[in-house]
Amino acid sequence: MQSKGVCMFGDITVDFDRMELTRSGKDLYFTGLEFRFLKLFIDYPGRVFSRKELLHAAWPRRHHRRNTRTVDNCMWQVRQKLETLPAEPKYFLTVHGAGYKFSAPSGFTRISPSPHGERLPWTIKAPSAELPTDSLRPDPQHYKKAARK
């Protein structure tokens, strides 16, 4: 089994293989959704993800009946757990009118690279801050690679 790696930034350590997070040596509890968002942001630091892209990443095979407030609430929880001052985030930033991004600090370390390289596991038809859900479709190559592992 290929390792997904460990990531460190500030006093935070994320172990993707074990799905464990620590801050200053203390374990943090993260829901599955929070962990999926965190992994996506860490895999692509600096990339802005729209709320609809994040919904698609969280539930790629479901019709999106959840609204984008689900993403906002999840990001609020992530900030509460990982930011020193959640009201003034320095890692998980809002890009007004576009979505959210992870701003990797100067001490950002990723032990092993992203499993997708620079490619996202889905393709996007049209660039837009607010994409309709039908413009997001799973990349068939991603599923073929995952099936071989």
N, C-alpha and C positions, 0 to 999 in steps of 0.2 A: 504494500500500500504506500502510495506516494505521500510524503509529508506536505501539509498545507502551510506549515511554518508558524513562526512566532514573530510578533511585531511589538516594538517598544517605542513609546513616545512620552516625553515628560516622565511622570512617575507611574505610567500605565503600561502594563504588559498584557498582550492578547495572545493566547495559545489557541490557534485554530483547530489543531488536532483534537484537543481536549475540550474545546469550547469553554475555555476558562479565561476570566479577566481578573487582574489584580490591580489595585491602586495603592501605592505605598506599602506593598506586601499584604494588603487585606483583600480577600476575595470579594468580588462584586457579583450580584445576581443580575443576569440579563435574560429577558424573554427570548424565545426563538426569533421573533420578528426583529427585536432590537439587535440581536447578534447578526442576522442576515444583512440589515442595513449597515451595521458597523463594518462587516466584512467587505461589502461592496465599496464603501467609502475608502477603506484602507487599501483595497486592491487598485483603486483608481484615484489617488490623491490629486486634488486640484480640479477634478472634473466636476462640472455642475450637473446634478441630476434633477429633473423636474419631478414634481410630486407623482405624476402619472407613471413616469419611468420607475420610480421607487415602488409604486403599487405593483407594477408588472414584475419587478424583480422579486418582490415578496411572494406573489401568487401568480407565477407565469402561466399556469394551465387553467386558471379559473377566469370566469367572466368577472370583471371588476364591479361588483356591486357595492364595495366599500367606497367611501368618498375620500377625498384628499385630506380631510381632517384626521383620518387614521394616521397618515404620514406625519402631520404636524404634531399629533399627540406622541407618537413614537420618538420623534426628534426631541421633543421636550424632555421625555424620559431619559434619552441618551445623554443630553446635556446635564440633567440633574445628577446623573451618576458619574460622568467623566470630566465635566468642566469644573474648574476651581470656583469660578463665578458664572453660574449658568445664565444670568441675565446679560453678561458680557462675554459671550463665547469666543474662544480663540482657536479651537480645533474644528468645531462643527458649525459652519457659518451659513446664514440665510443669504441667498442672492436674490434680492427683491425682484419680483416679477418673473423669476426663472426657476428657483428651487433651492437646493442645499448642496454644499460641498464640504469636503474635508481638507482643511489647510494643514498640511504636514509641517510640524515644527522642525527647527534645525537639527534636533537630536533624533529625528525619525529613523528607525532601523527596521528593516524587514529581513529576517533571517533567510527565508526562501522566497523566490519571486511569485508574483501572482500566477495562478494556474492558467489564466487566459492570456498572459502577456499583455499587450496593449489593446486586445480585442475584447469587446463586451460579449457576454454569452447570448446576446440577442442583437438583431439589426434594427435600425431605425430608418423609415422611408423618407421622412421629410424633417429638416431641422426646424424646430419651433420650441418656444418656451412652454407652450401648452399643447402637447400632442394628443390627438384623439387615441383612445385605447386600441382601435383597429390598426393604427400605424406601427404598433409594436408587435413583432412576431418573433417567436423563438428562432434562433439560428440553428438550422438542422445539423450543421457541422458540430456544434457544441454537444448535442445529444448523442451523436455518433461517437465522439471522443469519450464522453462519459460512460457510454455503454461498454466500451473496450476496456475500461479500467477495472 
